Amino acid sequence: MHRLVPAVTVIAVLTTRPVRGAEVEEVPATPLRQSLGPHLYIPRDGVPDPFTASFIASSSGFATGSAKGPTFDLQGKPVNLENYKILAYSQVFAAQWGIADFWALRLRLLGSIYSGTNTPGLVGVGVNGLVRGSFGTTFGFNLADRLRLGLVVDVVWGPSVAISILDTIRQSVSSGRVDTLVDNSYATTVTPTLSLAWTFARGWGALFNATYANGVIEVNQGSSDADMALFQAAVELDLRELGSIPLGIGAEYSAGYSLGRARFRRYVAGLGFFYTGRRGLTLGLDLAYRRAPLGTQEVFVSSFSGVFSLRYTFD
């Protein structure tokens, strides 16, 4: 009998410890800042949210598009329309520091290059590169157990370099001298966003964003500005919270309308797939269709893009 008691004690310890560890991993003592009610939100590039979790992130994206653009004669008059083919690549690094449950600061660095891939596109669009730095902050608070409101503000700035054959010919003809192929510009954009998160069921979440964007572009010792109102809705599902499949699916749609002198519209529809098997790690692919103006060109591009994202979130 005395030998049986230690054996029973050892068996009890070995069988209870894994269960206790699993409970701690599944239900953290302190709720994660990216969670709201019974749902842990999936962070996505291009979809602002009112959460203040700390993270580091990297994303790489490719896009291919086409547009109808004009060709000109030597007097700068439009002759006909050609089909521009365009290819783009972008790289983003980002980090956010959650100072408190209601406040976070963030930094981003973006690099992008796009170019025409056929003769009309190469002549009309040229080769363009840009670098953007960004500083942002988020203030957020819970309105209810499953409802959170936030103010997201970002200031983006940086230079652009463009090599445009078509613009050089037009400017040279109008000025009577040979101008340089390279144009340098500098842009500054301020984007305040009201963001609302709503967990309407276990495993399900929705985001609604309203953004005002004001951008100023300085080109050749002159400047122009553009204002835009943007509305966005996104919904997501995490199958892991409903069972054992570590897959998150997100869909979003946004529409932007210019408010200044230059009239344009911008539409984006996206669908994302994410690995959710490890808490804190976001690994996924975002696919999107976009119709938007191309930089300072009077050309509207319809494009398809894919963005690979990697983010680690910690509280």
VMD Tcl script that draws the C-alpha trace (Angstrom):
set ca {
  {0.00 0.00 0.00}
  {2.84 2.43 0.80}
  {4.42 1.73 -2.64}
  {1.14 2.40 -4.45}
  {0.64 5.91 -3.05}
  {3.77 7.53 -4.66}
  {2.95 5.89 -7.99}
  {-0.57 7.28 -7.95}
  {0.79 10.73 -7.03}
  {3.26 10.73 -9.96}
  {0.56 9.66 -12.42}
  {-1.75 12.43 -11.19}
  {0.97 15.09 -11.62}
  {1.90 13.93 -15.12}
  {-1.71 13.90 -16.33}
  {-2.74 17.26 -14.88}
  {0.20 19.43 -15.97}
  {-0.41 19.30 -19.76}
  {-4.07 20.14 -19.29}
  {-3.24 23.15 -17.17}
  {-0.66 24.34 -19.74}
  {-3.19 23.96 -22.59}
  {-5.74 26.05 -20.71}
  {-3.24 28.86 -20.16}
  {-2.30 28.87 -23.88}
  {-5.92 28.86 -25.07}
  {-7.27 31.46 -22.64}
  {-4.58 34.01 -21.69}
  {-4.83 35.58 -18.24}
  {-4.69 39.03 -19.86}
  {-6.76 39.56 -23.07}
  {-4.61 40.34 -26.10}
  {-4.87 43.90 -27.41}
  {-5.75 42.61 -30.89}
  {-8.81 40.80 -29.49}
  {-12.37 42.01 -29.00}
  {-14.89 39.77 -27.30}
  {-14.40 36.13 -28.41}
  {-12.47 37.06 -31.60}
  {-8.78 37.76 -32.21}
  {-8.54 40.12 -35.19}
  {-6.25 39.39 -38.13}
  {-4.07 42.43 -38.99}
  {-4.04 43.24 -42.72}
  {-2.09 45.66 -44.89}
  {-4.31 48.44 -46.17}
  {-7.06 47.88 -43.58}
  {-6.70 50.26 -40.59}
  {-7.98 49.04 -37.22}
  {-8.47 50.60 -33.76}
  {-6.16 48.19 -31.91}
  {-2.95 49.18 -30.12}
  {-0.96 45.93 -30.04}
  {2.81 46.12 -30.50}
  {4.14 44.47 -33.66}
  {6.88 44.27 -36.24}
  {5.95 43.52 -39.85}
  {7.19 43.15 -43.39}
  {5.28 42.79 -46.66}
  {6.22 42.38 -50.31}
  {3.85 42.90 -53.20}
  {3.64 42.61 -56.97}
  {1.01 44.14 -59.22}
  {0.26 44.03 -62.92}
  {-2.15 46.37 -64.64}
  {-3.30 48.01 -67.81}
  {-4.72 51.38 -68.78}
  {-5.87 53.36 -71.77}
  {-3.54 56.30 -72.27}
  {-3.07 58.96 -74.95}
  {-0.32 59.29 -77.50}
  {0.72 62.73 -78.75}
  {2.21 64.32 -81.82}
  {5.22 66.65 -81.71}
  {2.96 69.64 -80.95}
  {1.70 67.90 -77.82}
  {-1.79 67.22 -79.21}
  {-3.40 63.83 -78.47}
  {-3.56 61.53 -81.48}
  {-5.17 58.31 -80.26}
  {-5.38 55.94 -77.30}
  {-2.98 53.11 -76.62}
  {-3.07 50.23 -74.14}
  {-0.45 50.76 -71.42}
  {0.91 47.63 -69.71}
  {2.37 48.25 -66.26}
  {4.26 46.16 -63.67}
  {4.94 47.23 -60.07}
  {6.79 45.99 -56.98}
  {6.60 47.32 -53.41}
  {8.24 46.56 -50.08}
  {7.03 47.73 -46.67}
  {8.59 47.52 -43.19}
  {6.51 48.58 -40.19}
  {6.64 48.59 -36.40}
  {4.17 49.68 -33.74}
  {4.63 50.25 -30.03}
  {1.55 49.84 -27.87}
  {2.20 52.33 -25.10}
  {-1.12 51.61 -23.40}
  {-4.39 49.85 -24.11}
  {-5.71 53.08 -25.62}
  {-2.60 54.46 -27.37}
  {0.06 53.28 -29.84}
  {2.79 54.84 -32.00}
  {3.93 53.43 -35.34}
  {6.62 53.82 -38.01}
  {6.56 52.60 -41.62}
  {9.02 52.62 -44.52}
  {7.78 51.99 -48.06}
  {9.68 51.54 -51.31}
  {8.01 51.04 -54.67}
  {8.90 50.95 -58.36}
  {6.62 50.68 -61.39}
  {7.22 50.78 -65.10}
  {5.57 50.28 -68.46}
  {6.24 46.84 -69.93}
  {5.18 47.43 -73.53}
  {6.22 50.24 -75.88}
  {3.21 52.56 -75.25}
  {3.49 51.96 -71.51}
  {7.22 52.57 -71.41}
  {6.87 55.79 -73.40}
  {3.74 57.07 -71.66}
  {4.33 55.93 -68.07}
  {8.11 55.57 -68.04}
  {10.01 54.20 -65.05}
  {9.04 55.50 -61.62}
  {10.40 54.93 -58.13}
  {9.38 56.29 -54.77}
  {10.35 56.06 -51.13}
  {7.95 56.95 -48.32}
  {8.41 57.27 -44.60}
  {5.42 57.32 -42.27}
  {4.72 58.21 -38.67}
  {1.37 57.34 -37.13}
  {-0.60 57.01 -33.93}
  {-3.74 55.18 -32.83}
  {-6.16 56.06 -30.04}
  {-8.79 53.43 -29.30}
  {-11.30 52.46 -26.63}
  {-14.08 49.92 -26.19}
  {-17.65 51.14 -26.57}
  {-18.95 47.72 -25.48}
  {-17.67 44.18 -24.98}
  {-17.70 43.55 -28.75}
  {-17.42 47.10 -30.11}
  {-14.29 49.28 -30.30}
  {-13.78 52.75 -31.80}
  {-10.45 54.29 -32.72}
  {-8.79 57.30 -34.34}
  {-5.90 56.35 -36.63}
  {-3.68 59.17 -37.94}
  {-0.74 58.75 -40.33}
  {1.61 61.31 -41.89}
  {3.43 60.04 -44.99}
  {6.25 61.87 -46.77}
  {9.01 61.16 -49.27}
  {10.55 61.72 -52.71}
  {9.70 60.25 -56.11}
  {11.81 59.93 -59.26}
  {10.26 59.51 -62.72}
  {11.83 58.90 -66.12}
  {9.18 59.81 -68.69}
  {9.93 59.97 -72.41}
  {6.51 61.30 -73.35}
  {6.50 64.16 -70.83}
  {10.05 65.11 -71.84}
  {9.09 65.37 -75.54}
  {5.99 67.44 -74.74}
  {7.87 69.80 -72.42}
  {10.77 70.18 -74.87}
  {8.41 71.06 -77.75}
  {6.47 73.59 -75.68}
  {9.58 75.24 -74.19}
  {11.75 75.13 -77.32}
  {14.66 73.47 -75.52}
  {15.70 69.95 -74.61}
  {14.53 69.10 -71.08}
  {15.90 66.38 -68.84}
  {14.32 62.92 -68.81}
  {14.25 62.78 -65.01}
  {11.56 64.48 -62.91}
  {11.86 64.72 -59.14}
  {8.90 65.28 -56.85}
  {8.13 65.27 -53.15}
  {4.82 64.28 -51.57}
  {3.30 64.72 -48.12}
  {0.00 63.10 -47.16}
  {-2.02 63.27 -43.93}
  {-4.71 60.62 -43.40}
  {-6.94 60.68 -40.29}
  {-9.23 57.63 -40.06}
  {-12.18 56.76 -37.84}
  {-12.13 52.99 -37.37}
  {-14.86 50.82 -35.84}
  {-14.38 47.12 -35.00}
  {-17.36 44.85 -34.31}
  {-17.24 41.21 -33.24}
  {-20.68 39.95 -34.21}
  {-20.08 36.21 -33.56}
  {-17.40 33.84 -32.37}
  {-14.70 33.66 -35.03}
  {-16.19 36.59 -36.98}
  {-15.19 40.25 -37.02}
  {-15.94 43.36 -39.08}
  {-14.15 46.68 -39.58}
  {-15.61 49.95 -40.88}
  {-13.30 52.84 -41.75}
  {-13.89 56.43 -42.87}
  {-10.76 58.29 -44.02}
  {-9.95 61.81 -45.17}
  {-6.69 62.15 -47.10}
  {-4.93 65.40 -47.96}
  {-1.86 65.19 -50.20}
  {0.54 67.87 -51.42}
  {2.92 67.15 -54.32}
  {5.85 69.43 -55.16}
  {7.07 69.11 -58.77}
  {9.51 71.37 -60.63}
  {9.29 74.24 -58.13}
  {5.49 74.10 -58.23}
  {2.95 72.28 -56.08}
  {-0.50 70.78 -56.32}
  {-2.81 69.21 -53.79}
  {-5.47 66.51 -53.78}
  {-8.16 65.68 -51.24}
  {-10.00 62.39 -51.00}
  {-12.70 60.80 -48.86}
  {-12.41 57.04 -48.53}
  {-14.89 54.52 -47.11}
  {-13.94 50.93 -46.35}
  {-15.68 47.81 -45.02}
  {-13.96 44.52 -44.17}
  {-15.11 41.19 -42.74}
  {-13.00 38.29 -41.51}
  {-13.40 34.70 -40.32}
  {-10.92 32.65 -38.28}
  {-11.70 28.95 -38.67}
  {-9.34 28.12 -35.80}
  {-11.70 29.81 -33.34}
  {-14.54 27.64 -34.62}
  {-12.61 24.36 -34.73}
  {-9.07 23.23 -35.47}
  {-8.31 24.56 -38.98}
  {-5.60 27.29 -38.69}
  {-6.96 29.42 -41.52}
  {-8.20 33.00 -41.51}
  {-10.10 34.54 -44.43}
  {-10.67 38.25 -44.90}
  {-12.50 40.30 -47.53}
  {-12.63 44.07 -47.96}
  {-13.98 46.73 -50.28}
  {-13.14 50.43 -50.35}
  {-14.18 53.39 -52.46}
  {-12.42 56.75 -52.60}
  {-13.76 60.00 -54.05}
  {-11.75 63.13 -54.78}
  {-12.85 66.38 -53.14}
  {-10.53 68.85 -54.87}
  {-10.21 70.26 -58.37}
  {-8.88 67.02 -59.85}
  {-11.83 64.65 -60.12}
  {-11.17 60.92 -59.78}
  {-12.40 57.80 -58.07}
  {-10.53 54.89 -56.55}
  {-11.89 51.38 -55.95}
  {-10.28 48.39 -54.23}
  {-11.70 44.90 -53.66}
  {-9.55 42.42 -51.76}
  {-9.47 38.86 -50.45}
  {-6.87 37.50 -48.02}
  {-5.84 34.10 -46.66}
  {-3.84 33.81 -43.43}
  {-2.21 31.16 -41.25}
  {-3.56 31.47 -37.70}
  {-2.07 28.37 -36.08}
  {0.34 30.27 -33.85}
  {-0.86 33.06 -31.62}
  {0.87 36.35 -32.41}
  {2.12 35.27 -35.84}
  {0.37 36.48 -39.00}
  {1.50 34.95 -42.28}
  {-0.67 35.45 -45.32}
  {-1.43 36.46 -48.86}
  {-3.67 39.39 -49.84}
  {-5.12 39.48 -53.36}
  {-6.73 42.67 -54.67}
  {-8.28 44.32 -57.70}
  {-7.70 48.07 -57.85}
  {-8.75 50.90 -60.12}
  {-6.99 54.16 -59.34}
  {-5.07 57.04 -60.94}
  {-1.40 56.38 -61.57}
  {0.64 58.94 -59.63}
  {0.46 62.35 -61.26}
  {-0.41 60.87 -64.66}
  {-3.88 61.43 -66.09}
  {-4.14 57.67 -66.53}
  {-6.41 55.33 -64.59}
  {-5.06 51.82 -64.09}
  {-6.97 48.59 -63.50}
  {-4.59 46.25 -61.70}
  {-4.37 42.93 -59.88}
  {-1.94 42.56 -56.99}
  {-0.65 40.01 -54.53}
  {0.95 40.97 -51.19}
  {2.82 38.51 -48.99}
  {2.81 39.67 -45.36}
  {4.62 38.54 -42.23}
  {3.85 40.08 -38.85}
  {4.59 39.22 -35.26}
  {2.33 40.77 -32.64}
  {3.23 40.93 -28.96}
  {1.65 42.66 -25.97}
}
mol new
graphics top color blue
foreach p $ca { graphics top sphere $p radius 0.5 }
foreach p [lrange $ca 0 end-1] q [lrange $ca 1 end] { graphics top cylinder $p $q radius 0.2 }
display resetview
